[in-house]
Every structure is written in structure tokens, then in C-alpha cells.
Amino acid sequence: MFSTFEWMMALRYLRARREEGLISVIAVFSLLGIMIGVATLIIVPAVMNGFRAELLERILGVNGHILVNTVRGPLAGFDELKGRLAGIDGVVRIAPLVEGQGMAPARGRARGALVRGVR
């Protein structure tokens, strides 16, 4: 894995020059700092990728990838549109969505709520 020259250089700068001990204090702190830095650079992106995947899964679990809306009123000709969209490669599911606003009272307080219904 490492050549003789690499081992010689590593040991040369890790060993103490005087009778202080096996490894100098500065070398130990430097090595620990590098180890912590490398571990951080490996762990943080892994955690962020996992968080990103979980966040996308939760958001897309509630919202579809594509929403087709009308300006006013219900969508006329849904069955025809559903047939055309189902013919597109990669479309897994098509469902009509009803959305409205409401009030959700709890513990003496009322909050606004967005209510969604899927057939």
C-alpha cells in the first residue's frame, strides 16, 4: 500500500527529535486535526444526501411531480386528458385532486388548513 520511502518520511516527521517521547505533541495534534477534518468531510455530505432524499420523498409523497390546473372551475374532459397523459413514457399514476381551504379548531384556537382530497 505504501512504499518504503513514504513510511520513512512519515516516521521521520512523526518522531520526536529530543528525549520528549515517541511522537511530538505538535505532530499528534496535527494528525488528530487532519483525521477530524477528513471524517467531517465524509460524514457531512452523507448525512445531507440522506436528508435530501428523505425530504424529497416526503414532499413528493404529498405533491405530485406535475399538477394540471384550470384558471376557473373544474377541469373539463378529465378522462380524455387522463388517457393522453397515460400514454407518456414514465407516467405511473394519474389522479384527480380536489383542494380547498378550511378552519381547524383545536384547544380553543382556530387555524387555517389546506384540505386535499384524492380519488
N, C-alpha and C positions, 0 to 999 in steps of 0.2 A: 504494500500500500504506500508506504513512504520509503524513500531511498535513504541510504546511509548519510548522505550529505544533509538531507532535511532533518534527520534525527540529531546529527551533530550540531547544526545551527540552533535547533530548538533547545537542546540541553545546555549549550554554551550560554545562552541568554537567560535561561531559567535559573541556573545555579548561582548561588551567592558567590561573590568574589572573595569575601573575607570569611572569618570564622563565625558568621552570623547564623548559619544553619543551612539546610538543604536548598531551600528556594527563597529568594529575596522577597521581602514584603511587597515591594512595588510590582514585581512580576506576578505575585499571587492576585493582587487587586486588579491588575490589568487583565489577567486571564479570566477572573470572575466577571469583570465588566464586559468583556467580549462574549462570554458564554450567555450572560443575561440578555445582551443586545441581540444575539443571534436567535435565542429562544423566543424573544419578543417578536422579532421579525417573522418567525414561523407561526407562532400561535395566533397573533392578532389577525392576519388575513384568513386563517382557517375559521376563526370564530365569526368574523364578518361575513364570510361566504355562507356559513350556516345560518346566520341571522338573516341574510338577504334571501336565501332560499325559503326560509320559514315565513318571512314577511310577504314574499310574492305569492306563496301558497295560500296564505290567509286572505290576502286582498283578492286574488283571482277566484278564491272559493266563494266569495260574496258577489263580486262583479264579474261579468263575462269579459272575454277578450274584446268583443265587438258588441256595441249596442246600437240598434237601429231605432231611431225615434222619429216621430212626426212633430210638426210645429204645433198643431192643434188637433185634439180629438184622438180617437182610436186609430190604429193602423188598419187601413182598408186592404183587403186582399192578402191577409197573413198567410193563408195556406199556399197561395201561388208563390209568394216570396220565400216561404219555407222550403218549397220544392226547388227553387233556383239556388238558394244558399246551400242546401244539402248536396248539390252536385259539385260544389267546390271541394277540391282535394284538401284534406286535413280537418274538415269540419266534423266534429264529433257529436255535438248536441245543439239543438236549436229549441229554445223555449220562450214562450211569451212571458213578459214581465209586467206586472201592474205595480205602480208606485204611487204612494200618497203620503200626506202628512197627517199627523195626529198628535194628541196630547197623552202623555203617560203620567198619571198621578201616582205618587208613592210617598208615604210618610208625611202627608200634609203639603207636599210640594208637587207642582206640575211642571213637566219638562216637555219640550218639543221632541217628536220622534218621527223618523222616516220609516214608513211601513212598506215592505216589499212583499209581493206575492208572486210565486212562480207556479205555473201549471205543470 
